[in-house]
């Protein structure tokens, strides 16, 4: 039950930040944005104390660690793969154009509109 209350408070803090944005409509944009950011940061702080918030932040840390372990392709591999994809797309476009033109010619011949 306390987790639900914490999450409700976090939601209310975000809503308060957004309400502050509209309340400060005559103020400089920096203050409006700061209002929203403060609301979000406070909400994140409150939410991080709940069980689901703790799991979320652990998940985020694990995601960053997993992204660091990914072996990204080199520039050369990326350029080669992109080239293959572009050549394949052009080849397929030409093939489909040829099939379409051939079928159009057959249909025109069958309908007696041969040119």
trRosetta pair geometry for C-beta under 8 A, 3 or more apart (Angstrom, degrees):
i j d omega theta_ij theta_ji phi_ij phi_ji
1 4 5.8 -53 -157 33 39 111
1 5 6.6 37 148 -18 67 104
2 5 5.5 -52 -150 36 39 114
2 6 6.3 43 150 -22 68 102
2 50 7.8 -171 116 -115 76 86
3 6 5.6 -52 -149 35 33 112
3 7 6.4 29 154 -15 66 105
3 50 4.2 104 -143 -154 82 107
3 51 5.3 -46 -101 20 140 93
3 52 6.3 103 -178 5 129 95
4 7 5.8 -54 -146 39 32 109
4 8 6.3 36 152 -22 64 106
5 8 5.5 -52 -147 36 32 114
5 9 6.4 34 152 -19 64 103
6 9 5.7 -53 -150 35 31 111
6 10 6.4 34 150 -21 64 104
6 46 5.6 -171 -170 162 84 90
6 47 6.6 140 141 -105 100 39
6 49 5.9 -132 -150 80 147 97
6 50 4.3 179 86 -65 138 110
6 53 7.4 -93 124 -8 128 135
7 10 5.4 -48 -147 34 36 115
7 11 6.4 40 152 -20 65 101
7 47 6.2 62 -108 -116 64 87
7 50 5.8 2 -51 -38 86 170
7 52 7.2 11 -73 57 130 125
7 53 7.6 -174 -85 -45 87 107
8 11 5.6 -51 -150 35 33 112
8 12 6.4 32 151 -18 64 106
9 12 5.6 -54 -147 38 33 112
9 13 6.4 38 151 -23 65 102
9 43 8.0 -178 118 -123 66 70
9 46 5.3 -112 102 170 110 153
10 13 5.7 -51 -150 31 32 113
10 14 6.8 32 152 -16 63 101
10 43 4.0 97 -165 -161 76 81
10 44 7.5 102 -146 -55 117 21
10 46 4.5 -166 -78 85 86 113
10 47 4.1 59 -104 -57 161 94
10 50 7.9 -90 -19 -6 136 129
10 53 7.8 160 -59 -81 161 135
11 14 5.8 -54 -154 35 34 109
11 15 6.3 32 149 -17 66 107
11 43 7.1 100 -56 -140 19 125
12 15 5.4 -53 -145 40 35 113
12 16 6.2 40 152 -24 66 103
13 16 5.5 -49 -145 34 32 113
13 17 6.6 36 152 -21 62 101
13 39 5.2 169 153 -161 73 73
13 40 7.9 163 122 -73 100 17
13 42 4.7 -131 -174 98 142 109
13 43 4.0 -176 82 -71 119 86
13 46 6.4 141 -4 16 148 140
14 17 5.7 -51 -153 32 33 113
14 18 6.6 29 151 -14 65 104
14 39 5.2 117 -119 146 31 109
14 40 6.0 54 -111 -90 86 60
14 43 4.6 15 -49 -57 86 162
15 18 5.7 -55 -149 39 34 109
15 19 6.1 36 151 -20 67 106
15 39 7.6 -152 46 -172 25 138
16 19 5.5 -51 -142 39 33 113
16 20 6.2 40 153 -24 64 103
16 39 5.4 -177 79 -118 78 119
17 20 5.5 -50 -150 32 30 115
17 21 6.8 41 147 -27 61 97
17 35 5.4 156 -158 144 66 69
17 36 4.5 103 154 -128 109 36
17 37 7.3 -178 -160 30 136 22
17 38 6.0 178 -111 72 110 70
17 39 1.7 -116 -45 7 124 149
17 40 6.0 -92 54 -26 174 65
17 42 7.7 168 -55 37 119 109
17 43 7.6 -91 -7 -19 130 119
18 21 5.4 -42 -157 21 38 118
18 22 7.1 24 151 -7 64 100
18 36 6.1 54 -82 -110 53 92
18 39 6.7 -119 -18 85 58 166
19 22 6.0 -60 -155 42 36 102
19 23 5.9 39 148 -24 70 110
20 23 5.3 -53 -137 38 34 114
20 24 6.0 19 165 -7 68 111
20 32 7.7 171 123 -139 78 52
20 35 3.4 -148 113 -174 122 132
20 36 7.2 -162 71 -56 102 52
20 38 7.9 -26 67 60 161 113
20 39 6.7 178 24 -45 125 125
21 24 6.5 -70 -149 45 20 98
21 25 8.0 59 143 -71 53 68
21 32 4.7 72 -143 -170 70 87
21 33 7.6 57 -115 -75 104 29
21 35 5.2 -174 -64 83 60 124
21 36 5.1 27 -63 -54 122 101
22 25 5.9 2 -168 -54 45 104
23 35 7.8 -168 52 -156 98 164
24 27 4.0 -39 -180 27 97 127
24 31 5.3 -124 169 117 150 111
24 32 5.1 -165 90 -86 115 74
24 35 6.0 169 15 -30 139 150
25 32 7.4 64 -95 -97 37 128
27 31 4.3 -59 138 69 131 138
27 32 6.2 159 80 -47 101 83
28 31 5.3 97 65 5 77 98
28 32 7.4 -143 104 -3 44 89
29 32 5.3 -55 -151 37 42 115
29 33 6.1 37 155 -16 73 105
30 33 6.1 -57 -147 40 29 106
30 34 6.1 32 153 -22 64 110
31 34 5.4 -52 -141 38 31 115
31 35 6.4 42 154 -28 63 100
32 35 5.7 -49 -156 25 30 115
32 36 7.1 23 150 -11 61 102
33 36 5.8 -55 -155 37 38 108
33 37 6.2 34 151 -17 70 109
34 37 5.6 -57 -142 42 33 111
34 38 6.0 35 159 -22 68 105
35 38 6.1 -54 -146 34 25 108
35 39 6.5 26 154 -17 60 108
36 39 5.7 -58 -153 37 31 113
36 40 6.3 28 153 -17 67 107
37 40 5.7 -55 -146 38 32 109
37 41 6.1 30 157 -17 67 108
38 41 5.8 -55 -142 40 30 109
38 42 6.1 28 159 -16 65 108
39 42 6.0 -57 -145 39 25 107
39 43 6.1 26 156 -19 62 111
40 43 5.6 -57 -145 39 29 112
40 44 6.3 31 154 -22 65 104
41 44 5.7 -51 -146 34 31 111
41 45 6.5 34 152 -20 63 103
42 45 5.6 -53 -151 34 34 114
42 46 6.4 28 154 -14 66 105
43 46 5.9 -55 -146 40 32 107
43 47 5.9 29 156 -17 67 111
44 47 5.7 -55 -137 42 28 109
44 48 6.1 35 159 -29 63 106
45 48 5.9 -53 -147 27 25 112
45 49 7.5 25 153 -21 56 100
46 49 6.2 -58 -167 24 36 110
46 50 7.8 34 143 -20 64 99
47 50 5.8 -50 -163 22 47 112
47 52 7.9 -58 -176 88 89 87
47 53 4.0 165 148 -102 70 133
47 56 7.7 -18 141 47 112 142
48 53 4.5 -145 -103 149 23 124
48 54 6.6 89 -174 -75 59 56
48 56 7.9 -111 -106 66 65 105
48 57 5.7 43 -130 -36 100 142
49 53 6.4 21 38 70 32 142
49 54 7.7 18 -155 -52 12 95
50 53 4.2 92 56 7 83 108
50 54 7.0 -147 91 -9 43 83
51 54 5.8 -51 -150 32 31 111
51 55 6.6 29 152 -16 63 104
52 55 5.6 -51 -148 37 36 112
52 56 6.3 42 150 -25 65 104
53 56 5.5 -51 -147 32 33 114
53 57 6.5 27 157 -14 66 103
54 57 6.0 -57 -148 38 31 105
54 58 6.4 31 153 -17 65 107
55 58 5.7 -56 -147 38 32 111
55 59 6.2 37 152 -23 65 105
56 59 5.6 -53 -150 34 30 114
56 60 6.5 33 150 -20 64 103
57 60 5.4 -46 -148 33 37 115
57 61 6.6 38 153 -18 65 101
58 61 5.7 -53 -150 37 34 110
58 62 6.3 33 152 -17 65 107
59 62 5.7 -57 -147 40 31 111
59 63 6.3 36 153 -25 65 105
60 63 5.6 -52 -147 32 31 114
60 64 6.6 30 155 -17 64 102
61 64 5.9 -53 -151 35 33 109
61 65 6.4 31 151 -17 65 107
62 65 5.6 -54 -147 38 34 112
62 66 6.2 35 154 -21 67 106
63 66 5.7 -53 -146 36 30 111
63 67 6.4 32 154 -20 64 105
64 67 5.7 -53 -148 35 32 112
64 68 6.7 34 152 -22 63 103
65 68 5.8 -54 -154 31 33 113
65 69 6.9 28 150 -18 63 106
66 69 5.8 -59 -154 34 36 110
66 70 7.2 53 148 -40 64 92
67 70 5.7 -33 -158 2 40 118
73 77 4.0 -118 -176 91 111 127
73 78 5.1 140 104 -57 120 81
73 81 7.2 -6 163 0 168 139
74 77 4.8 96 52 9 76 101
74 78 7.0 -139 95 -5 40 89
75 78 5.7 -58 -150 37 31 112
75 79 6.3 29 155 -18 67 106
76 79 6.0 -56 -147 37 29 108
76 80 6.3 27 156 -17 64 109
77 80 5.8 -56 -145 39 30 111
77 81 6.2 28 158 -17 65 109
78 81 6.0 -57 -145 39 27 108
78 82 6.2 28 156 -18 63 109
79 82 5.7 -56 -146 38 29 112
79 83 6.3 34 153 -22 63 106
80 83 5.6 -54 -150 34 30 114
80 84 6.6 31 153 -19 64 103
81 84 5.7 -51 -150 34 33 111
81 85 6.5 33 153 -18 65 105
82 85 5.7 -55 -149 37 32 111
82 86 6.3 31 154 -18 66 106
83 86 5.8 -56 -146 37 30 109
83 87 6.2 28 157 -16 66 107
84 87 5.9 -56 -146 39 29 109
84 88 6.2 29 155 -19 64 109
85 88 5.8 -56 -146 38 29 111
85 89 6.3 30 155 -21 64 106
86 89 5.7 -54 -147 35 31 112
86 90 6.4 29 155 -17 65 105
87 90 5.8 -55 -148 37 31 109
87 91 6.2 33 153 -20 65 108
88 91 5.6 -54 -145 37 31 113
88 92 6.2 28 157 -16 65 107
89 92 5.9 -55 -145 39 29 108
89 93 6.3 32 154 -22 63 107
90 93 5.6 -54 -148 35 31 113
90 94 6.4 28 155 -16 65 105
91 94 6.0 -57 -150 38 29 108
91 95 6.3 29 152 -19 65 108
92 95 5.5 -53 -144 38 33 113
92 96 6.1 29 159 -15 67 107
93 96 6.0 -57 -144 40 27 106
93 97 6.2 30 154 -21 62 108
94 97 5.6 -54 -145 36 30 114
94 98 6.3 31 155 -20 65 105
95 98 5.8 -56 -150 35 29 110
95 99 6.4 27 153 -16 65 106
96 99 5.6 -50 -143 38 35 111
96 100 6.1 36 155 -20 66 107
97 100 5.7 -56 -146 39 29 112
97 101 6.2 27 156 -17 65 108
98 101 5.8 -54 -143 39 29 108
98 102 6.2 30 156 -19 63 108
99 102 5.7 -56 -146 38 29 111
99 103 6.2 25 158 -15 65 107
100 103 6.0 -56 -145 40 28 106
100 104 6.2 30 155 -21 63 108
101 104 5.6 -54 -146 37 30 114
101 105 6.4 33 153 -21 64 104
102 105 5.7 -54 -151 34 31 111
102 106 6.5 30 152 -18 65 104
103 106 5.6 -51 -147 36 36 112
103 107 6.3 35 155 -17 67 105
104 107 5.8 -54 -145 39 31 110
104 108 6.3 32 154 -19 64 106
105 108 5.7 -54 -146 37 30 111
105 109 6.4 31 155 -20 64 105
106 109 5.8 -56 -150 36 30 111
106 110 6.3 27 154 -17 65 107
107 110 5.7 -56 -146 39 31 110
107 111 6.2 17 158 -8 66 111
108 111 6.0 -65 -144 46 29 102
108 113 4.6 -88 -161 79 83 94
108 114 5.9 126 130 -86 97 45
108 115 7.0 -19 151 -10 146 88
109 112 7.7 41 -179 -70 29 24
109 113 7.9 -95 -64 57 21 58
109 114 5.0 47 -105 -80 66 104
